[in-house]
Amino acid sequence: GPTVMAGYLDNPIATACAFDGRWLRTGDIGRIDDDGYLHVLDRRTDLIISGGENIYPAEVESVLLAHPGVQDAAVVGLHHPDWGQRPVAFVVPTGGTINGLIEHCATNLATYKCPDTIHFVDTLPRTAAGKLQRHLLREQVRSDDRT
């Protein structure tokens, strides 16, 4: 309702798309477990669809973060001519190698969920509130593809 959000500043088209009658469509994807608890899995706009399979970046990030050589991780979808999209990871390492992370992912994820590419970075782009700015990572991958 109006107490949650009145609209996007100077963007009436985005405001109209965000509301379905009186409900705000957040784009969150979640599930309710057997005990009735809601678990937010990801944002619809962050979902990666590869060969018709859904890949939730949070799941891949969770596997990467479980590796002792990873301080921080982010996963985004990159356009792929055959599969639609493929996952690409950005990792802030504390040790280890890219090959070690690829093996770790292969052990803990279905093959289609494993990142095709892993980039080691110093930091991940975040807002002042700590929210990951995936759009900046997507732009970085696209610009790398053009060079």
Chimera marker file (.cmm) of the C-alpha trace (Angstrom):
<marker_set name="trace">
<marker id="1" x="0.000" y="0.000" z="0.000" r="1" g="1" b="0" radius="0.5"/>
<marker id="2" x="0.945" y="3.671" z="0.013" r="1" g="1" b="0" radius="0.5"/>
<marker id="3" x="2.721" y="3.360" z="3.354" r="1" g="1" b="0" radius="0.5"/>
<marker id="4" x="5.223" y="0.943" z="1.779" r="1" g="1" b="0" radius="0.5"/>
<marker id="5" x="5.981" y="2.907" z="-1.383" r="1" g="1" b="0" radius="0.5"/>
<marker id="6" x="4.391" y="5.820" z="-3.184" r="1" g="1" b="0" radius="0.5"/>
<marker id="7" x="6.365" y="5.353" z="-6.413" r="1" g="1" b="0" radius="0.5"/>
<marker id="8" x="9.709" y="5.793" z="-8.130" r="1" g="1" b="0" radius="0.5"/>
<marker id="9" x="11.023" y="9.365" z="-8.227" r="1" g="1" b="0" radius="0.5"/>
<marker id="10" x="10.508" y="10.910" z="-11.677" r="1" g="1" b="0" radius="0.5"/>
<marker id="11" x="9.760" y="7.516" z="-13.230" r="1" g="1" b="0" radius="0.5"/>
<marker id="12" x="6.006" y="7.014" z="-13.734" r="1" g="1" b="0" radius="0.5"/>
<marker id="13" x="6.524" y="4.056" z="-16.089" r="1" g="1" b="0" radius="0.5"/>
<marker id="14" x="8.506" y="2.094" z="-13.477" r="1" g="1" b="0" radius="0.5"/>
<marker id="15" x="5.895" y="3.029" z="-10.868" r="1" g="1" b="0" radius="0.5"/>
<marker id="16" x="3.057" y="1.747" z="-13.060" r="1" g="1" b="0" radius="0.5"/>
<marker id="17" x="4.931" y="-1.516" z="-13.722" r="1" g="1" b="0" radius="0.5"/>
<marker id="18" x="5.629" y="-2.050" z="-10.005" r="1" g="1" b="0" radius="0.5"/>
<marker id="19" x="1.983" y="-1.937" z="-8.940" r="1" g="1" b="0" radius="0.5"/>
<marker id="20" x="-0.723" y="-4.494" z="-9.657" r="1" g="1" b="0" radius="0.5"/>
<marker id="21" x="-3.837" y="-2.668" z="-8.587" r="1" g="1" b="0" radius="0.5"/>
<marker id="22" x="-3.062" y="-1.769" z="-4.990" r="1" g="1" b="0" radius="0.5"/>
<marker id="23" x="-0.243" y="-4.321" z="-4.469" r="1" g="1" b="0" radius="0.5"/>
<marker id="24" x="3.461" y="-3.622" z="-4.882" r="1" g="1" b="0" radius="0.5"/>
<marker id="25" x="5.194" y="-6.322" z="-6.912" r="1" g="1" b="0" radius="0.5"/>
<marker id="26" x="8.636" y="-6.500" z="-5.322" r="1" g="1" b="0" radius="0.5"/>
<marker id="27" x="10.121" y="-9.087" z="-7.658" r="1" g="1" b="0" radius="0.5"/>
<marker id="28" x="11.174" y="-11.263" z="-4.727" r="1" g="1" b="0" radius="0.5"/>
<marker id="29" x="11.148" y="-15.029" z="-5.253" r="1" g="1" b="0" radius="0.5"/>
<marker id="30" x="10.466" y="-17.131" z="-2.193" r="1" g="1" b="0" radius="0.5"/>
<marker id="31" x="9.029" y="-20.312" z="-0.829" r="1" g="1" b="0" radius="0.5"/>
<marker id="32" x="7.043" y="-21.255" z="2.250" r="1" g="1" b="0" radius="0.5"/>
<marker id="33" x="8.399" y="-24.239" z="4.170" r="1" g="1" b="0" radius="0.5"/>
<marker id="34" x="6.390" y="-26.957" z="5.933" r="1" g="1" b="0" radius="0.5"/>
<marker id="35" x="6.309" y="-24.869" z="9.137" r="1" g="1" b="0" radius="0.5"/>
<marker id="36" x="4.843" y="-21.860" z="7.330" r="1" g="1" b="0" radius="0.5"/>
<marker id="37" x="8.026" y="-19.766" z="7.277" r="1" g="1" b="0" radius="0.5"/>
<marker id="38" x="8.749" y="-17.652" z="4.210" r="1" g="1" b="0" radius="0.5"/>
<marker id="39" x="12.262" y="-17.967" z="2.757" r="1" g="1" b="0" radius="0.5"/>
<marker id="40" x="13.269" y="-15.256" z="0.267" r="1" g="1" b="0" radius="0.5"/>
<marker id="41" x="15.462" y="-16.922" z="-2.355" r="1" g="1" b="0" radius="0.5"/>
<marker id="42" x="16.337" y="-14.092" z="-4.703" r="1" g="1" b="0" radius="0.5"/>
<marker id="43" x="15.036" y="-11.273" z="-6.883" r="1" g="1" b="0" radius="0.5"/>
<marker id="44" x="13.233" y="-12.168" z="-10.106" r="1" g="1" b="0" radius="0.5"/>
<marker id="45" x="15.480" y="-9.788" z="-12.042" r="1" g="1" b="0" radius="0.5"/>
<marker id="46" x="18.583" y="-11.614" z="-10.737" r="1" g="1" b="0" radius="0.5"/>
<marker id="47" x="17.366" y="-15.087" z="-11.734" r="1" g="1" b="0" radius="0.5"/>
<marker id="48" x="19.609" y="-16.721" z="-14.334" r="1" g="1" b="0" radius="0.5"/>
<marker id="49" x="17.882" y="-18.991" z="-16.853" r="1" g="1" b="0" radius="0.5"/>
<marker id="50" x="20.289" y="-21.353" z="-18.582" r="1" g="1" b="0" radius="0.5"/>
<marker id="51" x="19.007" y="-23.970" z="-21.013" r="1" g="1" b="0" radius="0.5"/>
<marker id="52" x="15.550" y="-23.673" z="-19.462" r="1" g="1" b="0" radius="0.5"/>
<marker id="53" x="16.886" y="-24.271" z="-15.923" r="1" g="1" b="0" radius="0.5"/>
<marker id="54" x="16.582" y="-21.691" z="-13.138" r="1" g="1" b="0" radius="0.5"/>
<marker id="55" x="19.765" y="-20.687" z="-11.357" r="1" g="1" b="0" radius="0.5"/>
<marker id="56" x="19.447" y="-18.614" z="-8.198" r="1" g="1" b="0" radius="0.5"/>
<marker id="57" x="22.580" y="-16.494" z="-7.726" r="1" g="1" b="0" radius="0.5"/>
<marker id="58" x="22.199" y="-16.736" z="-3.939" r="1" g="1" b="0" radius="0.5"/>
<marker id="59" x="22.599" y="-20.529" z="-4.100" r="1" g="1" b="0" radius="0.5"/>
<marker id="60" x="25.822" y="-20.329" z="-6.117" r="1" g="1" b="0" radius="0.5"/>
<marker id="61" x="27.104" y="-17.508" z="-3.893" r="1" g="1" b="0" radius="0.5"/>
<marker id="62" x="26.391" y="-19.608" z="-0.812" r="1" g="1" b="0" radius="0.5"/>
<marker id="63" x="28.533" y="-22.440" z="-2.191" r="1" g="1" b="0" radius="0.5"/>
<marker id="64" x="31.342" y="-20.024" z="-3.067" r="1" g="1" b="0" radius="0.5"/>
<marker id="65" x="31.199" y="-18.393" z="0.381" r="1" g="1" b="0" radius="0.5"/>
<marker id="66" x="31.504" y="-21.831" z="2.010" r="1" g="1" b="0" radius="0.5"/>
<marker id="67" x="34.995" y="-22.152" z="0.503" r="1" g="1" b="0" radius="0.5"/>
<marker id="68" x="37.687" y="-21.069" z="3.012" r="1" g="1" b="0" radius="0.5"/>
<marker id="69" x="39.468" y="-19.027" z="0.330" r="1" g="1" b="0" radius="0.5"/>
<marker id="70" x="36.487" y="-16.730" z="-0.315" r="1" g="1" b="0" radius="0.5"/>
<marker id="71" x="35.698" y="-13.554" z="1.614" r="1" g="1" b="0" radius="0.5"/>
<marker id="72" x="32.852" y="-12.310" z="-0.593" r="1" g="1" b="0" radius="0.5"/>
<marker id="73" x="31.113" y="-13.472" z="-3.764" r="1" g="1" b="0" radius="0.5"/>
<marker id="74" x="28.539" y="-12.382" z="-6.318" r="1" g="1" b="0" radius="0.5"/>
<marker id="75" x="27.032" y="-14.172" z="-9.306" r="1" g="1" b="0" radius="0.5"/>
<marker id="76" x="25.343" y="-12.643" z="-12.351" r="1" g="1" b="0" radius="0.5"/>
<marker id="77" x="24.011" y="-14.011" z="-15.623" r="1" g="1" b="0" radius="0.5"/>
<marker id="78" x="25.870" y="-13.433" z="-18.865" r="1" g="1" b="0" radius="0.5"/>
<marker id="79" x="24.203" y="-13.806" z="-22.256" r="1" g="1" b="0" radius="0.5"/>
<marker id="80" x="25.077" y="-17.081" z="-23.979" r="1" g="1" b="0" radius="0.5"/>
<marker id="81" x="24.047" y="-17.775" z="-27.593" r="1" g="1" b="0" radius="0.5"/>
<marker id="82" x="23.163" y="-21.432" z="-26.978" r="1" g="1" b="0" radius="0.5"/>
<marker id="83" x="21.968" y="-21.534" z="-23.364" r="1" g="1" b="0" radius="0.5"/>
<marker id="84" x="20.321" y="-18.106" z="-22.952" r="1" g="1" b="0" radius="0.5"/>
<marker id="85" x="22.479" y="-17.175" z="-19.971" r="1" g="1" b="0" radius="0.5"/>
<marker id="86" x="25.385" y="-18.666" z="-18.043" r="1" g="1" b="0" radius="0.5"/>
<marker id="87" x="26.508" y="-17.812" z="-14.494" r="1" g="1" b="0" radius="0.5"/>
<marker id="88" x="29.615" y="-15.674" z="-13.991" r="1" g="1" b="0" radius="0.5"/>
<marker id="89" x="31.122" y="-15.253" z="-10.514" r="1" g="1" b="0" radius="0.5"/>
<marker id="90" x="33.022" y="-12.395" z="-8.916" r="1" g="1" b="0" radius="0.5"/>
<marker id="91" x="35.022" y="-13.411" z="-5.859" r="1" g="1" b="0" radius="0.5"/>
<marker id="92" x="36.998" y="-11.480" z="-3.264" r="1" g="1" b="0" radius="0.5"/>
<marker id="93" x="39.620" y="-14.115" z="-2.442" r="1" g="1" b="0" radius="0.5"/>
<marker id="94" x="41.481" y="-14.728" z="0.805" r="1" g="1" b="0" radius="0.5"/>
<marker id="95" x="43.544" y="-17.516" z="-0.740" r="1" g="1" b="0" radius="0.5"/>
<marker id="96" x="43.112" y="-20.413" z="-3.071" r="1" g="1" b="0" radius="0.5"/>
<marker id="97" x="42.919" y="-20.504" z="-6.838" r="1" g="1" b="0" radius="0.5"/>
<marker id="98" x="40.284" y="-20.177" z="-9.493" r="1" g="1" b="0" radius="0.5"/>
<marker id="99" x="40.760" y="-23.860" z="-10.350" r="1" g="1" b="0" radius="0.5"/>
<marker id="100" x="40.170" y="-24.751" z="-6.689" r="1" g="1" b="0" radius="0.5"/>
<marker id="101" x="36.916" y="-22.771" z="-6.707" r="1" g="1" b="0" radius="0.5"/>
<marker id="102" x="35.799" y="-24.412" z="-9.942" r="1" g="1" b="0" radius="0.5"/>
<marker id="103" x="36.392" y="-27.839" z="-8.362" r="1" g="1" b="0" radius="0.5"/>
<marker id="104" x="34.547" y="-26.741" z="-5.205" r="1" g="1" b="0" radius="0.5"/>
<marker id="105" x="31.548" y="-25.647" z="-7.286" r="1" g="1" b="0" radius="0.5"/>
<marker id="106" x="31.613" y="-28.881" z="-9.327" r="1" g="1" b="0" radius="0.5"/>
<marker id="107" x="31.480" y="-30.877" z="-6.082" r="1" g="1" b="0" radius="0.5"/>
<marker id="108" x="28.619" y="-28.862" z="-4.545" r="1" g="1" b="0" radius="0.5"/>
<marker id="109" x="26.430" y="-27.733" z="-7.459" r="1" g="1" b="0" radius="0.5"/>
<marker id="110" x="24.677" y="-29.221" z="-10.452" r="1" g="1" b="0" radius="0.5"/>
<marker id="111" x="26.825" y="-28.778" z="-13.558" r="1" g="1" b="0" radius="0.5"/>
<marker id="112" x="24.513" y="-26.163" z="-15.117" r="1" g="1" b="0" radius="0.5"/>
<marker id="113" x="24.800" y="-24.002" z="-11.977" r="1" g="1" b="0" radius="0.5"/>
<marker id="114" x="28.612" y="-23.892" z="-11.958" r="1" g="1" b="0" radius="0.5"/>
<marker id="115" x="30.040" y="-20.535" z="-13.051" r="1" g="1" b="0" radius="0.5"/>
<marker id="116" x="31.647" y="-20.567" z="-16.495" r="1" g="1" b="0" radius="0.5"/>
<marker id="117" x="34.016" y="-17.829" z="-15.403" r="1" g="1" b="0" radius="0.5"/>
<marker id="118" x="35.286" y="-16.670" z="-12.022" r="1" g="1" b="0" radius="0.5"/>
<marker id="119" x="36.799" y="-13.201" z="-11.710" r="1" g="1" b="0" radius="0.5"/>
<marker id="120" x="38.979" y="-12.378" z="-8.708" r="1" g="1" b="0" radius="0.5"/>
<marker id="121" x="38.308" y="-8.792" z="-7.564" r="1" g="1" b="0" radius="0.5"/>
<marker id="122" x="39.441" y="-6.613" z="-4.665" r="1" g="1" b="0" radius="0.5"/>
<marker id="123" x="35.921" y="-5.586" z="-3.672" r="1" g="1" b="0" radius="0.5"/>
<marker id="124" x="32.335" y="-5.977" z="-4.820" r="1" g="1" b="0" radius="0.5"/>
<marker id="125" x="30.276" y="-2.873" z="-5.634" r="1" g="1" b="0" radius="0.5"/>
<marker id="126" x="27.837" y="-2.197" z="-2.817" r="1" g="1" b="0" radius="0.5"/>
<marker id="127" x="25.568" y="0.663" z="-1.831" r="1" g="1" b="0" radius="0.5"/>
<marker id="128" x="26.110" y="2.595" z="1.396" r="1" g="1" b="0" radius="0.5"/>
<marker id="129" x="23.607" y="0.193" z="2.983" r="1" g="1" b="0" radius="0.5"/>
<marker id="130" x="25.687" y="-2.805" z="1.862" r="1" g="1" b="0" radius="0.5"/>
<marker id="131" x="23.362" y="-3.986" z="-0.930" r="1" g="1" b="0" radius="0.5"/>
<marker id="132" x="25.176" y="-5.637" z="-3.804" r="1" g="1" b="0" radius="0.5"/>
<marker id="133" x="24.985" y="-3.652" z="-7.053" r="1" g="1" b="0" radius="0.5"/>
<marker id="134" x="24.650" y="-6.514" z="-9.531" r="1" g="1" b="0" radius="0.5"/>
<marker id="135" x="23.919" y="-4.179" z="-12.420" r="1" g="1" b="0" radius="0.5"/>
<marker id="136" x="27.480" y="-2.829" z="-12.171" r="1" g="1" b="0" radius="0.5"/>
<marker id="137" x="28.878" y="-6.358" z="-12.360" r="1" g="1" b="0" radius="0.5"/>
<marker id="138" x="26.694" y="-7.109" z="-15.391" r="1" g="1" b="0" radius="0.5"/>
<marker id="139" x="27.957" y="-3.939" z="-17.070" r="1" g="1" b="0" radius="0.5"/>
<marker id="140" x="31.554" y="-4.934" z="-16.302" r="1" g="1" b="0" radius="0.5"/>
<marker id="141" x="31.079" y="-8.372" z="-17.887" r="1" g="1" b="0" radius="0.5"/>
<marker id="142" x="29.412" y="-6.866" z="-20.960" r="1" g="1" b="0" radius="0.5"/>
<marker id="143" x="32.196" y="-4.305" z="-21.427" r="1" g="1" b="0" radius="0.5"/>
<marker id="144" x="34.856" y="-7.039" z="-20.985" r="1" g="1" b="0" radius="0.5"/>
<marker id="145" x="33.081" y="-9.041" z="-23.714" r="1" g="1" b="0" radius="0.5"/>
<marker id="146" x="33.318" y="-6.142" z="-26.149" r="1" g="1" b="0" radius="0.5"/>
<marker id="147" x="37.076" y="-5.686" z="-25.741" r="1" g="1" b="0" radius="0.5"/>
<link id1="1" id2="2" r="1" g="1" b="0" radius="0.2"/>
<link id1="2" id2="3" r="1" g="1" b="0" radius="0.2"/>
<link id1="3" id2="4" r="1" g="1" b="0" radius="0.2"/>
<link id1="4" id2="5" r="1" g="1" b="0" radius="0.2"/>
<link id1="5" id2="6" r="1" g="1" b="0" radius="0.2"/>
<link id1="6" id2="7" r="1" g="1" b="0" radius="0.2"/>
<link id1="7" id2="8" r="1" g="1" b="0" radius="0.2"/>
<link id1="8" id2="9" r="1" g="1" b="0" radius="0.2"/>
<link id1="9" id2="10" r="1" g="1" b="0" radius="0.2"/>
<link id1="10" id2="11" r="1" g="1" b="0" radius="0.2"/>
<link id1="11" id2="12" r="1" g="1" b="0" radius="0.2"/>
<link id1="12" id2="13" r="1" g="1" b="0" radius="0.2"/>
<link id1="13" id2="14" r="1" g="1" b="0" radius="0.2"/>
<link id1="14" id2="15" r="1" g="1" b="0" radius="0.2"/>
<link id1="15" id2="16" r="1" g="1" b="0" radius="0.2"/>
<link id1="16" id2="17" r="1" g="1" b="0" radius="0.2"/>
<link id1="17" id2="18" r="1" g="1" b="0" radius="0.2"/>
<link id1="18" id2="19" r="1" g="1" b="0" radius="0.2"/>
<link id1="19" id2="20" r="1" g="1" b="0" radius="0.2"/>
<link id1="20" id2="21" r="1" g="1" b="0" radius="0.2"/>
<link id1="21" id2="22" r="1" g="1" b="0" radius="0.2"/>
<link id1="22" id2="23" r="1" g="1" b="0" radius="0.2"/>
<link id1="23" id2="24" r="1" g="1" b="0" radius="0.2"/>
<link id1="24" id2="25" r="1" g="1" b="0" radius="0.2"/>
<link id1="25" id2="26" r="1" g="1" b="0" radius="0.2"/>
<link id1="26" id2="27" r="1" g="1" b="0" radius="0.2"/>
<link id1="27" id2="28" r="1" g="1" b="0" radius="0.2"/>
<link id1="28" id2="29" r="1" g="1" b="0" radius="0.2"/>
<link id1="29" id2="30" r="1" g="1" b="0" radius="0.2"/>
<link id1="30" id2="31" r="1" g="1" b="0" radius="0.2"/>
<link id1="31" id2="32" r="1" g="1" b="0" radius="0.2"/>
<link id1="32" id2="33" r="1" g="1" b="0" radius="0.2"/>
<link id1="33" id2="34" r="1" g="1" b="0" radius="0.2"/>
<link id1="34" id2="35" r="1" g="1" b="0" radius="0.2"/>
<link id1="35" id2="36" r="1" g="1" b="0" radius="0.2"/>
<link id1="36" id2="37" r="1" g="1" b="0" radius="0.2"/>
<link id1="37" id2="38" r="1" g="1" b="0" radius="0.2"/>
<link id1="38" id2="39" r="1" g="1" b="0" radius="0.2"/>
<link id1="39" id2="40" r="1" g="1" b="0" radius="0.2"/>
<link id1="40" id2="41" r="1" g="1" b="0" radius="0.2"/>
<link id1="41" id2="42" r="1" g="1" b="0" radius="0.2"/>
<link id1="42" id2="43" r="1" g="1" b="0" radius="0.2"/>
<link id1="43" id2="44" r="1" g="1" b="0" radius="0.2"/>
<link id1="44" id2="45" r="1" g="1" b="0" radius="0.2"/>
<link id1="45" id2="46" r="1" g="1" b="0" radius="0.2"/>
<link id1="46" id2="47" r="1" g="1" b="0" radius="0.2"/>
<link id1="47" id2="48" r="1" g="1" b="0" radius="0.2"/>
<link id1="48" id2="49" r="1" g="1" b="0" radius="0.2"/>
<link id1="49" id2="50" r="1" g="1" b="0" radius="0.2"/>
<link id1="50" id2="51" r="1" g="1" b="0" radius="0.2"/>
<link id1="51" id2="52" r="1" g="1" b="0" radius="0.2"/>
<link id1="52" id2="53" r="1" g="1" b="0" radius="0.2"/>
<link id1="53" id2="54" r="1" g="1" b="0" radius="0.2"/>
<link id1="54" id2="55" r="1" g="1" b="0" radius="0.2"/>
<link id1="55" id2="56" r="1" g="1" b="0" radius="0.2"/>
<link id1="56" id2="57" r="1" g="1" b="0" radius="0.2"/>
<link id1="57" id2="58" r="1" g="1" b="0" radius="0.2"/>
<link id1="58" id2="59" r="1" g="1" b="0" radius="0.2"/>
<link id1="59" id2="60" r="1" g="1" b="0" radius="0.2"/>
<link id1="60" id2="61" r="1" g="1" b="0" radius="0.2"/>
<link id1="61" id2="62" r="1" g="1" b="0" radius="0.2"/>
<link id1="62" id2="63" r="1" g="1" b="0" radius="0.2"/>
<link id1="63" id2="64" r="1" g="1" b="0" radius="0.2"/>
<link id1="64" id2="65" r="1" g="1" b="0" radius="0.2"/>
<link id1="65" id2="66" r="1" g="1" b="0" radius="0.2"/>
<link id1="66" id2="67" r="1" g="1" b="0" radius="0.2"/>
<link id1="67" id2="68" r="1" g="1" b="0" radius="0.2"/>
<link id1="68" id2="69" r="1" g="1" b="0" radius="0.2"/>
<link id1="69" id2="70" r="1" g="1" b="0" radius="0.2"/>
<link id1="70" id2="71" r="1" g="1" b="0" radius="0.2"/>
<link id1="71" id2="72" r="1" g="1" b="0" radius="0.2"/>
<link id1="72" id2="73" r="1" g="1" b="0" radius="0.2"/>
<link id1="73" id2="74" r="1" g="1" b="0" radius="0.2"/>
<link id1="74" id2="75" r="1" g="1" b="0" radius="0.2"/>
<link id1="75" id2="76" r="1" g="1" b="0" radius="0.2"/>
<link id1="76" id2="77" r="1" g="1" b="0" radius="0.2"/>
<link id1="77" id2="78" r="1" g="1" b="0" radius="0.2"/>
<link id1="78" id2="79" r="1" g="1" b="0" radius="0.2"/>
<link id1="79" id2="80" r="1" g="1" b="0" radius="0.2"/>
<link id1="80" id2="81" r="1" g="1" b="0" radius="0.2"/>
<link id1="81" id2="82" r="1" g="1" b="0" radius="0.2"/>
<link id1="82" id2="83" r="1" g="1" b="0" radius="0.2"/>
<link id1="83" id2="84" r="1" g="1" b="0" radius="0.2"/>
<link id1="84" id2="85" r="1" g="1" b="0" radius="0.2"/>
<link id1="85" id2="86" r="1" g="1" b="0" radius="0.2"/>
<link id1="86" id2="87" r="1" g="1" b="0" radius="0.2"/>
<link id1="87" id2="88" r="1" g="1" b="0" radius="0.2"/>
<link id1="88" id2="89" r="1" g="1" b="0" radius="0.2"/>
<link id1="89" id2="90" r="1" g="1" b="0" radius="0.2"/>
<link id1="90" id2="91" r="1" g="1" b="0" radius="0.2"/>
<link id1="91" id2="92" r="1" g="1" b="0" radius="0.2"/>
<link id1="92" id2="93" r="1" g="1" b="0" radius="0.2"/>
<link id1="93" id2="94" r="1" g="1" b="0" radius="0.2"/>
<link id1="94" id2="95" r="1" g="1" b="0" radius="0.2"/>
<link id1="95" id2="96" r="1" g="1" b="0" radius="0.2"/>
<link id1="96" id2="97" r="1" g="1" b="0" radius="0.2"/>
<link id1="97" id2="98" r="1" g="1" b="0" radius="0.2"/>
<link id1="98" id2="99" r="1" g="1" b="0" radius="0.2"/>
<link id1="99" id2="100" r="1" g="1" b="0" radius="0.2"/>
<link id1="100" id2="101" r="1" g="1" b="0" radius="0.2"/>
<link id1="101" id2="102" r="1" g="1" b="0" radius="0.2"/>
<link id1="102" id2="103" r="1" g="1" b="0" radius="0.2"/>
<link id1="103" id2="104" r="1" g="1" b="0" radius="0.2"/>
<link id1="104" id2="105" r="1" g="1" b="0" radius="0.2"/>
<link id1="105" id2="106" r="1" g="1" b="0" radius="0.2"/>
<link id1="106" id2="107" r="1" g="1" b="0" radius="0.2"/>
<link id1="107" id2="108" r="1" g="1" b="0" radius="0.2"/>
<link id1="108" id2="109" r="1" g="1" b="0" radius="0.2"/>
<link id1="109" id2="110" r="1" g="1" b="0" radius="0.2"/>
<link id1="110" id2="111" r="1" g="1" b="0" radius="0.2"/>
<link id1="111" id2="112" r="1" g="1" b="0" radius="0.2"/>
<link id1="112" id2="113" r="1" g="1" b="0" radius="0.2"/>
<link id1="113" id2="114" r="1" g="1" b="0" radius="0.2"/>
<link id1="114" id2="115" r="1" g="1" b="0" radius="0.2"/>
<link id1="115" id2="116" r="1" g="1" b="0" radius="0.2"/>
<link id1="116" id2="117" r="1" g="1" b="0" radius="0.2"/>
<link id1="117" id2="118" r="1" g="1" b="0" radius="0.2"/>
<link id1="118" id2="119" r="1" g="1" b="0" radius="0.2"/>
<link id1="119" id2="120" r="1" g="1" b="0" radius="0.2"/>
<link id1="120" id2="121" r="1" g="1" b="0" radius="0.2"/>
<link id1="121" id2="122" r="1" g="1" b="0" radius="0.2"/>
<link id1="122" id2="123" r="1" g="1" b="0" radius="0.2"/>
<link id1="123" id2="124" r="1" g="1" b="0" radius="0.2"/>
<link id1="124" id2="125" r="1" g="1" b="0" radius="0.2"/>
<link id1="125" id2="126" r="1" g="1" b="0" radius="0.2"/>
<link id1="126" id2="127" r="1" g="1" b="0" radius="0.2"/>
<link id1="127" id2="128" r="1" g="1" b="0" radius="0.2"/>
<link id1="128" id2="129" r="1" g="1" b="0" radius="0.2"/>
<link id1="129" id2="130" r="1" g="1" b="0" radius="0.2"/>
<link id1="130" id2="131" r="1" g="1" b="0" radius="0.2"/>
<link id1="131" id2="132" r="1" g="1" b="0" radius="0.2"/>
<link id1="132" id2="133" r="1" g="1" b="0" radius="0.2"/>
<link id1="133" id2="134" r="1" g="1" b="0" radius="0.2"/>
<link id1="134" id2="135" r="1" g="1" b="0" radius="0.2"/>
<link id1="135" id2="136" r="1" g="1" b="0" radius="0.2"/>
<link id1="136" id2="137" r="1" g="1" b="0" radius="0.2"/>
<link id1="137" id2="138" r="1" g="1" b="0" radius="0.2"/>
<link id1="138" id2="139" r="1" g="1" b="0" radius="0.2"/>
<link id1="139" id2="140" r="1" g="1" b="0" radius="0.2"/>
<link id1="140" id2="141" r="1" g="1" b="0" radius="0.2"/>
<link id1="141" id2="142" r="1" g="1" b="0" radius="0.2"/>
<link id1="142" id2="143" r="1" g="1" b="0" radius="0.2"/>
<link id1="143" id2="144" r="1" g="1" b="0" radius="0.2"/>
<link id1="144" id2="145" r="1" g="1" b="0" radius="0.2"/>
<link id1="145" id2="146" r="1" g="1" b="0" radius="0.2"/>
<link id1="146" id2="147" r="1" g="1" b="0" radius="0.2"/>
</marker_set>
